[in-house]
Amino acid sequence: MKQEDTKQGKQQKQEYEQYVKSVTPTHNLWAQMGKAFLTGGIICCIGQGILNYTGNVLGMDPQTAGSWCSLILVFASVVLTALHIYPKIVKWGGAGALVPITGFANSVTAPAVEYQKEGQVFGIGCKIFTIAGPVILYGIFASWALGLICWVLQMFGIQL
């Protein structure tokens, strides 16, 4: 009886392993890295184009040109997310689309777009901070903690 249970258990284990193998997606690491590199490179080239245009053609100083570049990239990401285009770019380009500033704008906008049917307050108002909330919270906390450390060090005469 035990030998029969063992055979049945091994057979079930093999069947399960075959099932897992059949449903687990396979990925080509080199292709994914190439797509991410291409996607991130295109986003960065667009950003550099904006910087060059605002600096050279419009005559802005580098800081103002950088601000406009960030603003335009974030705005474009928000619009493309609202039109359900940016998620397709992310699906194809992976980390190349998620790492730049456009990826953060997408991650803030996507929950708002998804939950807009629940209303302005409980849908958009609450869900928009799903991703941005922790980033803002820990960013503010880290800057406060580092400021406190700096202040204490200065109290002891250590200049940074």
N, C-alpha and C positions, 0 to 999 in steps of 0.2 A: 504494500500500500504506500509506504514512504517512497519507494523507488519510483512509483507511478506519479506521485505528487511532485517529486523532484524533476522528472521528465517534463511534466506539464508546466512547472514553474520556469524551467529553462526555455521551453517553447514560447511561453508568454513573454519572457524577457527578450527573446530574439525578435518576436513579432513587434514588440514595443520599440526596440532599437531600430528596426527597419522603418517603422512608422515615423519615428522622430527624424530619422535621416531623410525620409521623403518629404517631410513638411518644413524642414529647416532650410532657410534660404542660403544659397552659396554665394559668396562674394569674391570678386577678384580684387585683392588689395591694391595692386598696381593701377588698375583701372579707376578704382575709387580715389586713390591719391592723385591721379592725373586729372580727374574731373574736379576735385576740390582745388587743385592748383590752378586750373584754368578758370574756374568760377571766381575764386578769390582774386586772381590776377585781373580778370575783367573788371570786377568791382573796384579794385585799386586803380586800374588805368582810368576808369571813369572819374574817380576821385581826383587823380592827378590832372586829368583834363580840366576838371572844374577849377582846381587850384591854378593851373596855368592861365585859363581864360580870365578868372577874376583878378589875378595878379598882373598879368601882362596886358590884357586888352582893356579891362576896366580900371586898371591902375590902383588896385587895393593893396594895402600893406599885407605882409604874410599872415599876421594874426587875424585880420578881418577876412582875408581870403579863406583861411582855414575854417573860420566860423561859418562862412557861407557854404563851404564844401560840406561840412558836417550837416548843416541844416538841409541842404538839397538832397544829400544821400538819405537822411532819415525820412524826409518827406516822400521821396521816391519809394522807399521801402514800405512806408505806411500805405501809400496809394496802391502799390502792387500787391500788398497783403489784402487790402480791402477788395481788390478785384480778383482775388484767389490765384494770382500769378506767382507771387513770391514763394508760396509753398511748393509749387512745381519746380522752381529753381533750386530750392533747398533739397527736394527729393533727388534731383539729378546731381547737384554739386556738393551735397553733404556739408562738411565743415567749412568748405570754401565760401559758402553763402551764410553760414551761421556765425563765423568768427568776427567779420567786420562789424562796424557800427550798424550796418543795415540789418544784420542778424538780430541785434538787440532790439531795434525798432520793430522788427517782425514779431519777436517774442512778446513784446508789450501789446502790439496791436491785435494779434491773432485771437487771444481770449476775448477781447472786446467785440470783435467781429462775430465770433462764435456765439456769444451770449447776448447779443443785442436784442434778440427776441424776448428776453426776460425783462426788458425795460431799461430805462436810462440809469436808474439808481442801482437796483439789485442785479442787473445784467452787466452793462458796460461799466458802471461806477465801481462795482465790487471786483469784477473779474479782471479788469485792466491791470490790477496790481498783483496778479498771481505770480508773475515773473519779476516785474519791476520792484515790487515791495521788498522782497528779501535783499535785492541788490542795493536799493536805496538805504534800507535799514542797516545792513552791514557796512556799507560805505560810510555812512554817517557815524556809526559806532567806531569803526576803525580810525577815522580821522579824529574823533574825540579822544580815543585812547592814545593815539600817537601825539596829539596836542598836549595831553596831560603828562605823558612821559617827557616831552620836550620842556614843558614848564618846570617839572620837578628837577630835571637836569640843569636847567638854567638857574634854579634856586641854589644849587650847589656849585654854581660858577662854571659849569661845563657848557661851552658854546657849541652849537652844531652848525 
